[in-house]
């Protein structure tokens, strides 16, 4: 709980310090607050006298996922600073909204009842609605914000209705009591089944799974690059973490009912994401459809629900997140207003360092060994192959499709640049972005051993 308080205070301070119109001060305070919050979160497992609160429990699950979310947020802050400081009067707004949204992510990892889950979901989502429309001069940004808000509001209504039905069938909002009530019944109440399916639909919307993915391409494409990276990493991590926690703690006894449906959704999500990504010419839209495909792979951990599922899901999203942050940073460096994939052409020759990191990140997302993305997929597939070999076979087929469009960008990156292409020299790469690329490259190249051993 202390970590959450520190993070909230940091977000407030960022808003007030912004009045100085000195972006470096806002970044310094936000970075210090993130480090202090992460330190306090780690201490939650070792200090018995840490502050606790009804509805929140910072277990090892919440701590590990929370620390990963803070690492991603820290890297996104650093890489986005060059964009934020262009409008000094709004730097604190951007950073404050990002940190407030991160508070919601921490709640979604630690909730123990439906009240706190709903609060976490809304605290996570509302700042992202605003950030998606932060480019006021871009109509696509306003469209992205409006679409995300309207579909998010509909999803909120669905999850509230689902929670009400579950309460009607069990008489409780607490996850442990819901599970106890379901197990005490010879046959679970129809109210529980209906409510559970509605809650599942809301989760599938939040993580962008088919058929609830329709918002993703337009919102990813219209949002600023930094916001796209935030949604693809922290929002997705929070959605999956809460999904796994709720359906293992509250509805674990009904696993045989909802797992087949989730397995079918995973299959169509993989195909929709990968087949749609093949024809994309805009980078953020490709990231959107690629993200949908990765949701399909990650859903395998929920279908199986073994004791290793939380770690395997964390490992997969950990590897995926570093690749996304690296590619978002490369996109910021290229600064292509049209966001064309063709802007990657010759990048490895124009700037070997940036091109190398881009290639490594793309190959990791494709699952090429020995990069961290390969080990993340290996852990998920190895867990599932014993119980659902047909799902793993379909996932491997889809991974092959994914390799095609990732390699297409890799080939563009290493090609000879066209005459007149701008040179991306090391002097044009801000130091903070240079550091973020180095961290992401090191994690992708050497993080696989950490995941396995």
For each residue, the residues with C-beta under 8 A, 3 or more apart:
1: 4 5 44 50 51 52 53 56 58
2: 5 6 40 43 44 50 51
3: 6 7 37 38 40 41 44 58 66 106
4: 1 7 8 37 56 103 106 107
5: 1 2 8 9 51
6: 2 3 9 10 33 36 37 40
7: 3 4 10 11 33 34 37 99 102 103 106
8: 4 5 11 12 99 100 103
9: 5 6 12 13 33
10: 6 7 13 14 29 30 32 33 34 36 37 99
11: 7 8 14 15 33 95 96 99 100 103
12: 8 9 15 16 96
13: 9 10 16 17 29 33
14: 10 11 17 18 26 29 30 33 92 95 96 99
15: 11 12 18 92 93 96
16: 12 13 19 92
17: 13 14 20 22 25 26 29 92
18: 14 15 21 26 88 89 90 91 92 93 96
19: 16 92
20: 17 25
21: 18 88 89
22: 17 25 26 88
23: 26 27 81 84 85 88 91
24: 27 28 85
25: 17 20 22 28 29
26: 14 17 18 22 23 29 30 91 92 95
27: 23 24 30 31 77 78 81 84 91 95
28: 24 25 31 32
29: 10 13 14 17 25 26 32 33
30: 10 14 26 27 33 34 77 95 99
31: 27 28 34 35 74 77 78
32: 10 28 29 35 36
33: 6 7 9 10 11 13 14 29 30 36 37 99
34: 7 10 30 31 37 38 70 73 74 77 99
35: 31 32 38 39 74
36: 6 10 32 33 39 40
37: 3 4 6 7 10 33 34 40 41 70
38: 3 34 35 41 42 66 67 70 71
39: 35 36 42 43
40: 2 3 6 36 37 43 44 50
41: 3 37 38 44 58 63 66 67 70 106
42: 38 39 45 46 63 67
43: 2 39 40 46 47 50
44: 1 2 3 40 41 47 50 58 63
45: 42 58 60 63
46: 42 43
47: 43 44 50
48:
49:
50: 1 2 40 43 44 47 58
51: 1 2 5
52: 1 56 57
53: 1 56
54:
55: 111 112 113 115 116
56: 1 4 52 53 107 110 111 112 116
57: 52 62 110 112
58: 1 3 41 44 45 50 62 63 66 110
59: 62 63 110
60: 45 63 64
61: 64 65 109 241 245 310
62: 57 58 59 65 66 106 109 110
63: 41 42 44 45 58 59 60 66 67
64: 60 61 67 68 310 314
65: 61 62 68 69 109 237 241 314
66: 3 38 41 58 62 63 69 70 105 106 109 110
67: 38 41 42 63 64 70 71
68: 64 65 71 72 237 314 317 318 321
69: 65 66 72 73 102 105 106 109 234 237 238
70: 34 37 38 41 66 67 73 74 102
71: 38 67 68 74 75
72: 68 69 75 76 233 234 237 321 325
73: 34 69 70 76 77 98 99 102 230 234
74: 31 34 35 70 71 77 78
75: 71 72 78 79 325 436 439 440
76: 72 73 79 80 98 226 229 230 233 234 325 328
77: 27 30 31 34 73 74 80 81 95 98
78: 27 31 74 75 81 432 433 435 436
79: 75 76 82 226 229 325 328 329 332 432 433 436
80: 76 77 83 84 94 226 332
81: 23 27 77 78 84 85 430 432
82: 79 85 86 332 430 432 433
83: 80 86 224 225 226 332
84: 23 27 80 81 87 90 91 94 95
85: 23 24 81 82 88 91
86: 82 83
87: 84 90 91
88: 18 21 22 23 85 91
89: 18 21
90: 18 84 87 93 94 134
91: 18 23 26 27 84 85 87 88 94 95
92: 14 15 16 17 18 19 26 95 96
93: 15 18 90 96 97
94: 80 84 90 91 97 98 131 134
95: 11 14 26 27 30 77 84 91 92 98 99
96: 11 12 14 15 18 92 93 99 100
97: 93 94 100 101 127 128 130 131
98: 73 76 77 94 95 101 102 127 131 230
99: 7 8 10 11 14 30 33 34 73 95 96 102 103
100: 8 11 96 97 103 104 123 127
101: 97 98 104 105 123 124 125 126 127 128 131 230 234 235
102: 7 69 70 73 98 99 105 106 234
103: 4 7 8 11 99 100 106 107 123
104: 100 101 107 108 119 120 121 122 123 124 125 127 238
105: 66 69 101 102 108 109 120 124 234 235 237 238
106: 3 4 7 41 62 66 69 102 103 109 110 120
107: 4 56 103 104 110 111 116 117 119 120 123 124
108: 104 105 111 117 120 121 124 238 239 241 242
109: 61 62 65 66 69 105 106 238 241 242 245
110: 56 57 58 59 62 66 106 107 116
111: 55 56 107 108 116 117 120 175 242 245
112: 55 56 57 116 174 175 176
113: 55 116 117 173 174 175
114: 117 118 163 166 167 173 174 175
115: 55 118 119 173
116: 55 56 107 110 111 112 113 119 120
117: 107 108 111 113 114 120 121 242 246
118: 114 115 121 122 159 160 163
119: 104 107 115 116 122 123
120: 104 105 106 107 108 111 116 117 123 124 238 242
121: 104 108 117 118 124 125 156 159 206 242
122: 104 118 119 125 126 156
123: 100 101 103 104 107 119 120 126 127
124: 101 104 105 107 108 120 121 127 128 235 238
125: 101 104 121 122 128 129 152 156 206 235
126: 101 122 123 129 130
127: 97 98 100 101 104 123 124 130 131
128: 97 101 124 125 131 132 148 227 230 231 235
129: 125 126 132 133 145 148 149 152
130: 97 126 127 133 134 145
131: 94 97 98 101 127 128 134 223 224 227 230
132: 128 129 141 144 145 148 219 222 223 224 227 231
133: 129 130 136 141 142 144 145 146
134: 90 94 130 131 141 224 227
135: 138 141 224
136: 133 141 142
137:
138: 135 141 142 222
139: 142 143
140: 143 144 221 222
141: 132 133 134 135 136 138 144 145 222 223 224
142: 133 136 138 139 145 146 222
143: 139 140 146 147 218 222
144: 132 133 140 141 147 148 218 219 220 221 222 223
145: 129 130 132 133 141 142 148 149 222 223
146: 133 142 143 149 150
147: 143 144 150 151 215 218 219 222
148: 128 129 132 144 145 151 152 215 219
149: 129 145 146 152 153
150: 146 147 153 154
151: 147 148 154 155 205 214 215
152: 125 129 148 149 155 156 205
153: 149 150 156 157
154: 150 151 157 158
155: 151 152 158 159 201 202 205 206 212
156: 121 122 125 152 153 159 160 202
157: 153 154 160 161
158: 154 155 161 162 198 201 202 205
159: 118 121 155 156 162 163 198 199 202
160: 118 156 157 163 164
161: 157 158 164 165 195 198
162: 158 159 165 166 194 195 196 197 198 199 201 202
163: 114 118 159 160 166 167 173 195 199
164: 160 161 167 168 195
165: 161 162 168 169 191 192 194 195 198
166: 114 162 163 169 170 178 191 192 195 196 199 250
167: 114 163 164 170 171 172 173 195
168: 164 165 171 189 191 195
169: 165 166 181 188 189 190 191 192 195
170: 166 167 177 178 181 182 189 192
171: 167 168 181
172: 167 177 178 181
173: 113 114 115 163 167 177 178
174: 112 113 114 177 178
175: 111 112 113 114 178 179 245 246 249 250
176: 112 179 180 249 250
177: 170 172 173 174 180 181
178: 166 170 172 173 174 175 181 182 250 251
179: 175 176 182 183 249 250 251 252 253
180: 176 177 183 184
181: 169 170 171 172 177 178 184 185
182: 170 178 179 185 188 192 251 253 254
183: 179 180 253
184: 180 181
185: 181 182 188 189
186:
187:
188: 169 182 185 192 193 253 254
189: 168 169 170 185 192 193
190: 169 193 194
191: 165 166 168 169 194 195
192: 165 166 169 170 182 188 189 195 196 254
193: 188 189 190 196 197 254 257
194: 162 165 190 191 197 198
195: 161 162 163 164 165 166 167 168 169 191 192 198 199
196: 162 166 192 193 199 200 251 254 258
197: 162 193 194 200 201 258
198: 158 159 161 162 165 194 195 201 202
199: 159 162 163 166 195 196 202 203 246
200: 196 197 203 204 247 258 261 262
201: 155 158 162 197 198 204 205 212
202: 155 156 158 159 162 198 199 205 206
203: 199 200 206 207 239 242 243 246
204: 200 201 207 209 212 265
205: 151 152 155 158 201 202 208 209 212 215
206: 121 125 155 202 203 235 239 243
207: 203 204 236 239 240 243 295 298
208: 205 212 213 215 216 236 288 291 292 295
209: 204 205 212 213 265 266 269 292 295 296 299
210: 213 265 268 269 272 273 292 296
211: 214 268
212: 155 201 204 205 208 209
213: 208 209 210 216 217 269 272 273 292 295
214: 151 211 217
215: 147 148 151 205 208 218 219
216: 208 213 219 220 288 289 291 292
217: 213 214 220 221 276 285 288 289
218: 143 144 147 215 221 222
219: 132 144 147 148 215 216 222 223 231 288
220: 144 216 217 223 228 231 232 284 285 287 288 291
221: 140 144 217 218 282 284 285 288 339
222: 132 138 140 141 142 143 144 145 147 218 219
223: 131 132 141 144 145 219 220 227 228 231 284
224: 83 131 132 134 135 141 227 228
225: 83 228 229 284 328 331 332
226: 76 79 80 83 229 230 328 332
227: 128 131 132 134 223 224 230 231
228: 220 223 224 225 231 232 284 287 288 328
229: 76 79 225 226 232 233 324 325 328
230: 73 76 98 101 128 131 226 227 233 234 235
231: 128 132 219 220 223 227 228 234 235 236
232: 220 228 229 235 236 287 291 321 324 328
233: 72 76 229 230 236 237 317 320 321 324 325
234: 69 72 73 76 101 102 105 230 231 237 238
235: 101 105 124 125 128 206 230 231 232 238 239
236: 207 208 231 232 233 239 240 291 295 317
237: 65 68 69 72 105 233 234 240 241 317 321
238: 69 104 105 108 109 120 124 234 235 241 242
239: 108 203 206 207 235 236 242 243
240: 207 236 237 243 244 298 313 317
241: 61 65 108 109 237 238 244 245 313
242: 108 109 111 117 120 121 203 238 239 245 246
243: 203 206 207 239 240 246 247 302
244: 240 241 247 248 301 302 309 310 313
245: 61 109 111 175 241 242 248 249
246: 117 175 199 203 242 243 249 250 251
247: 200 243 244 250 251 252 255 258 302 305
248: 244 245 251 252 305 309
249: 175 176 179 245 246 252
250: 166 175 176 178 179 246 247
251: 178 179 182 196 246 247 248 254 255 258
252: 179 247 248 249 255 305
253: 179 182 183 188
254: 182 188 192 193 196 251 257 258
255: 247 251 252 258 259 305
256: 259 260
257: 193 254 260 261
258: 196 197 200 247 251 254 255 261 262
259: 255 256 262 263 302 303 305
260: 256 257 263 264
261: 200 257 258 264 265
262: 200 258 259 265 266 299 302 303
263: 259 260 266 267 299 303 388 391
264: 260 261 267 268
265: 204 209 210 261 262 268 269 299
266: 209 262 263 269 270 296 297 299 300 303 391
267: 263 264 270 271 296 391 394
268: 210 211 264 265 271 272 296
269: 209 210 213 265 266 272 273 292 293 295 296 299
270: 266 267 273 274 293 296 297 394 395 398
271: 267 268 274 275 296 398
272: 210 213 268 269 275 276 289 292 293
273: 210 213 269 270 276 277 289 290 291 292 293 294 295 296
274: 270 271 277 278 289 290 293 398 401 402 405
275: 271 272 278 401
276: 217 272 273 279 280 289 292
277: 273 274 280 286 289 290 293 402 405
278: 274 275 401 404 405
279: 276
280: 276 277 285 286 289 341 405
281: 285 340 341 342
282: 221 285 286 338 339 340 341
283: 286 287 331 336 339 340 341 343 344
284: 220 221 223 225 228 287 288 331 339
285: 217 220 221 280 281 282 288 289
286: 277 280 282 283 289 290 341 405 409
287: 220 228 232 283 284 290 291 324 327
288: 208 216 217 219 220 221 228 284 285 291 292
289: 216 217 272 273 274 276 277 280 285 286 292 293
290: 273 274 277 286 287 293 294 365 402 405 406
291: 208 216 220 232 236 273 287 288 294 295 324
292: 208 209 210 213 216 269 272 273 276 288 289 295 296
293: 269 270 272 273 274 277 289 290 296 297 398 402
294: 273 290 291 297 298 320 365
295: 207 208 209 213 236 269 273 291 292 298 299
296: 209 210 266 267 268 269 270 271 273 292 293 299 395 398
297: 266 270 293 294 300 316 377 380 395 398 399
298: 207 240 294 295 301 302 313 316 317 320 380
299: 209 262 263 265 266 269 295 296 302 303
300: 266 297 303 304 380 381 383 384 388 391 392 395
301: 244 298 304 305 309 312 313 316 380 383 384
302: 243 244 247 259 262 298 299 305 309 313
303: 259 262 263 266 299 300 384 388 391
304: 300 301 309 383 384 387 388
305: 247 248 252 255 259 301 302 309
306: 309 383
307:
308: 311 312 379 383
309: 244 248 301 302 304 305 306 312 313 383
310: 61 64 244 313 314
311: 308 314 315 379
312: 301 308 309 315 316 379 380 383
313: 240 241 244 298 301 302 309 310 316 317 380
314: 64 65 68 310 311 317 318
315: 311 312 318 319 375 376 379 451
316: 297 298 301 312 313 319 320 376 377 379 380
317: 68 233 236 237 240 298 313 314 320 321 376
318: 68 314 315 321 322 372 376 447 451
319: 315 316 322 323 364 372 373 375 376 444 447 448 451
320: 233 294 298 316 317 323 324 365 373 376
321: 68 72 232 233 237 317 318 324 325
322: 318 319 325 326 361 364 372 439 440 443 444 447
323: 319 320 326 327 361 362 364 365 373 440 444
324: 229 232 233 287 291 320 321 327 328 361 365
325: 72 75 76 79 229 233 321 322 328 329 436 440
326: 322 323 329 330 357 358 360 361 436 437 440 441 444
327: 287 323 324 330 331 358 361 362 365
328: 76 79 225 226 228 229 232 324 325 331 332
329: 79 325 326 332 333 357 433 436 437 440
330: 326 327 333 334 344 347 354 357 358 361 437
331: 225 283 284 327 328 334 336 339
332: 79 80 82 83 225 226 328 329 335 433
333: 329 330 351 354 424 428 429 433
334: 330 331 343 344 347 424
335: 332
336: 283 331 339 340 343
337:
338: 282 343
339: 221 282 283 284 331 336 343
340: 281 282 283 336 343
341: 280 281 282 283 286 344 408 409 412
342: 281 345 412
343: 283 334 336 338 339 340
344: 283 330 334 341 347 358 409 412 413
345: 342 412 413 415 417 418 421
346: 349 350 412 413 415 416 417 418 421
347: 330 334 344 350 351 354 355 358 412 413 417 424
348: 351 352 355 356 358 359 413 414
349: 346 352 355 414 415 416 417
350: 346 347 355 417 421 422 423 424
351: 333 347 348 354 355 423 424 425 426 429
352: 348 349 355 356
353: 356 357 426 429 434 437
354: 330 333 347 351 357 358 424 429 437
355: 347 348 349 350 351 352 358 359 413 414
356: 348 352 353 359 360 441
357: 326 329 330 353 354 360 361 437 440 441
358: 326 327 330 344 347 348 354 355 361 362 409 413
359: 348 355 356 362 363 410 413 414
360: 326 356 357 363 364 371 441 444 445
361: 322 323 324 326 327 330 357 358 364 365 440 441 444
362: 323 327 358 359 365 366 406 407 409 410 413
363: 359 360 366 368 371 373 406 410
364: 319 322 323 360 361 367 368 371 372 373 374 444
365: 290 294 320 323 324 327 361 362 373 402 406
366: 362 363 373 399 402 403 406 407
367: 364 373 374 377 399 402 403
368: 363 364 371 373 374 403
369: 374 375
370: 374 375 448
371: 360 363 364 368 374 375 444 445 448
372: 318 319 322 364 375 376 443 444 445 446 447 448 451
373: 319 320 323 363 364 365 366 367 368 376 377 444
374: 364 367 368 369 370 371 377 378 448
375: 315 319 369 370 371 372 378 379 447 448 451 452
376: 315 316 317 318 319 320 372 373 379 380 451
377: 297 316 367 373 374 380 381 399
378: 374 375 381 382 452
379: 308 311 312 315 316 375 376 382 383 451 452
380: 297 298 300 301 312 313 316 376 377 383 384
381: 300 377 378 384 385 392 395 396
382: 378 379 385
383: 300 301 304 306 308 309 312 379 380 386
384: 300 301 303 304 380 381 387 388 391 392 395
385: 381 382 388 389 392
386: 383 389
387: 304 384
388: 263 300 303 304 384 385 391 392
389: 385 386 392 393
390: 393 394
391: 263 266 267 300 303 384 388 394 395
392: 300 381 384 385 388 389 395 396
393: 389 390 396 397
394: 267 270 390 391 397 398
395: 270 296 297 300 381 384 391 392 398 399
396: 381 392 393 399 400
397: 393 394 400 401
398: 270 271 274 293 296 297 394 395 401 402
399: 297 366 367 377 395 396 402 403
400: 396 397 403 404
401: 274 275 278 397 398 404 405
402: 274 277 290 293 365 366 367 398 399 405 406
403: 366 367 368 399 400 406 407
404: 278 400 401 407 408
405: 274 277 278 280 286 290 401 402 408 409
406: 290 362 363 365 366 402 403 409 410
407: 362 366 403 404 410 411
408: 341 404 405 411 412
409: 286 341 344 358 362 405 406 412 413
410: 359 362 363 406 407 413 414
411: 407 408 414 415
412: 341 342 344 345 346 347 408 409 415
413: 344 345 346 347 348 355 358 359 362 409 410
414: 348 349 355 359 410 411
415: 345 346 349 411 412
416: 346 349
417: 345 346 347 349 350 421
418: 345 346 421
419:
420:
421: 345 346 350 417 418
422: 350
423: 350 351 428
424: 333 334 347 350 351 354 428 429
425: 351 428 429
426: 351 353 429 434
427:
428: 333 423 424 425
429: 333 351 353 354 424 425 426 433 434 437
430: 81 82 433 434
431: 434 435
432: 78 79 81 82 435 436
433: 78 79 82 329 332 333 429 430 436 437
434: 353 426 429 430 431 437 438
435: 78 431 432 438 439
436: 75 78 79 325 326 329 432 433 439 440
437: 326 329 330 353 354 357 429 433 434 440 441
438: 434 435 441 442
439: 75 322 435 436 442 443
440: 75 322 323 325 326 329 357 361 436 437 443 444
441: 326 356 357 360 361 437 438 444 445
442: 438 439 445 446 447
443: 322 372 439 440 446 447
444: 319 322 323 326 360 361 364 371 372 373 440 441 447
445: 360 371 372 441 442
446: 372 442 443 449 450
447: 318 319 322 372 375 442 443 444 450 451
448: 319 370 371 372 374 375 451 452
449: 446 452 453
450: 446 447 453
451: 315 318 319 372 375 376 379 447 448
452: 375 378 379 448 449
453: 449 450
